[in-house]
Each structure stands twice: as C-alpha cells, then as structure tokens.
Amino acid sequence: MKKNKSKLLIPVVVIVLVIVVLGGVLLKDSILSIFKPADAYEKVEGFPREIETAKKVDKVRVVVKSEQEFKDLIKKLFDDENKVAVPQVDFEKSDLYVATTDLNLTKGVRLKVREMQFIEEDNKYKVILEQQLPGTNCVNDAVTNIAMDVVKIDKNLPKVDSHRIDKYIDCVAK
C-alpha cells in the first residue's frame, strides 16, 4: 500500500512543478512589475509641440496641481489662457509636469520628457529632458515660438529636478 502512494505522489509533484514553472514564465512581467516602481509619468496627447508666440519668455519647469494653475501658466507664457487647452486630467489623482524652452527664433526646436528616475537617497525625481535642435544644414521658417512638453505625473510626487540633453537633428538636403 505504501508503494502505491509514492507512485501517485511523483506524478502529482511533477504536475504541480510544471504548473508553477509555466505560470511563472507566462506571468513573469506581472510578477516582476510588483517589485519595480511604476512609471512616474504618462505622455499627454498633443505634446510635445511648438507654440507660436512673440512674447519673450524664460524656460519653465513646473509641477501644475490644478486646472487654474495650468491656465495661469499659459496666460503668463502667452498672455492668453486659452492659447493651449487644458489637458484632460483628473487633478484629484494626478498633477502635470510642464517643461518649455526659452523663446526660439525659428521653427524646428522640440522639447521632450524622455524619462523620470526616482533618486531614493535624495527622495526626488530626476526628469531627463531632450531638446532637439535643428542641425547646421536645416532651413526653418523664422517664426518665434516655444517648444513645450506636458506629462501627467503622480499626485504629490516628492521634489522634481530636471536635466536637459541637447540633440542636434540634421535635415535632409533638398
């Protein structure tokens, strides 16, 4: 009788091991996502973009916590709070991180939020911005504008610092 129980135990153990291994392989991304921090930001539709303006402005790196704060920022940048529509975001759950360039004299400058990294020892997020600049062989319209990117971030993130990387994009010769 004891021999029969051990013969039954081996197939049951093998089946359980196969289920655990296959489940681990199929669900590894879900299981691993429990242990890694979630993305701290989400792209907002319609950004990054260039916005025409003649107003001399300095670059902006700011966390916006309400619809009114966003409108106030747009009014400060363009003298018209309706120049850029407020992104669809639930300000009860999320904030916006807004980054702009200084006034550009020609078209062709882009600014993008590339990534956000949490620096645990400093208890802050480091934002990596990429500014794409036209190369020397580019011919762009002389239209003053600012480049802007807006991303949705978690509500009440600790301090946010930004660092910009410049990248020159060569144009195709005509």
N, C-alpha and C positions, 0 to 999 in steps of 0.2 A: 504494500500500500504506500509506503514511504517513497518508493521508486517512481510511482505514478505521479505523485505530487511534484517531484523535482522535474519530471519530464514536462509537466504543464507549466511550471514556473519559467523555464527557459524561453518558450515562445512568447509568453506574456511580457517578460522583461525586454526581449528583442523588439516587440511591437511598441512598447512604451518608449524605448530609446529612439526608434525610427520616428515616432510622432514628435518627440521633443526636438530632435535634430531638424526635421523638416519644418516644424513650426518656427524654430529659431532662424533658419535660413530664410523662410518666407516673410517673417515679421521682424527681421533684424533692423530695418530702418525705423520701424515704430518703437522697438525696444530701445535702440540707441538714442532716439530723439528724447526719451525721458531723461537721459543723463547729460544732454548738451543744452545750452541756453537757447531759447527761441530767438528768432531774428528780432532785432530790436526795432526794425523799421519795415515799412511797406511802401512801395512806389505809389505815388498818386497819379492817376490818369491825367494826361495833358502836360506833364512835366517830365523832363526838363524842357525849357523853351526860352526863346528870346522875346523880349517885350520892348517895343519901340518907345522911346522917351527922349526928350531933350533935356530933362532935369538932371543936373549934376548930383549924383548920389554916391555915397560910400558903400562898400560891400556890407552885406548883412549876414549874420549867422545868429539865428534866434529861435527859441522854442516858443511857439504860439499856443496858448492854452484855451482860447475861445474864439468864436466867430467874430466877435467885435475886435479882439486883438488883431486878427488877420486883416480885417477891414481897415483898422487904424494903420497897420504896417503898409498896406497897399496905398493908402492915402498919403502917407509920409513919402513913399517912393515915387508916386506918380501924380500926386495932387488930385486923384480921383479914386475913391474906394471901390468903384465898380469896374476899374480897368482890368482886374483879374478876378474871376468868380471865386467865391469861397469853395474849396474842395468839399466833397461830400464826406464828412467825418463826424462821428459821434464824439463830441468833445467831453462827454461824461466818461468815456473809456479811453480816449486817445488824445494826444497832442499832435501838433505839426512841427516839423523842423524845417525852417526856411533858410536857404542859402542863396545869396545873389553875388554878382560881380559888381565892380565899380562900373561907371558909365563906359561903354565900349563905343568906339568911333566908327566901326564898320560891323557889318553882319559877319557871322561865321564863328563867333565865340560861343562855346557851350560849357555849362557847369553841371556836373552830375554828382550825386551822392553815390559813391562806389561801395562803401561798406561802413558798418559801425561795429566797433570792437569794445567789449567791456574790459576795462583795466581794473581788476579786482583790488589790487593794493592801493589804488587811488580812489576807488569807489566812483568811477566816472566812465562815461562812454567817449571813445575817440572816434570821430567821424572823419573818414577819408574822402575828400572831395577831389574830383578830377576836373580840371579846367582844360578844355580842348581849344587850342588856338590855331588859327589858320597859318599854314606854312608860308615861306617866303615867295613861292610861286603862285599863291592864291590871289585872285582878284574878286573882291567882295564889294557890294554896294556900300557907299558911305552913308549909312543910316545909324544914328545913335540909338543905342539900346542897352539893356542889361540882360544878362543871362540869369535864369532863376531855376532852382530845383526845389521841390517841396516833397517831403516824405512824411508818412504817418508814423508816429512813434508811440511806444507805450506811455501811458499816463504816468506822470510823476517819476520820470527817469532821474537817476542822480545826475550830477553835473555832466554837461556835454561840451567837449572841446573839439575843435576841428583843425585839420591839417590839409593843405591843398597840394596836389601834384599837378604840374603843368605838362601837357602833352601836345606836341605840335603835329597837326594833320596836314600833310601835303595834298595839294589839289592836283587833279589830272590836267595836264596841259591841253589846251584846245587847239 
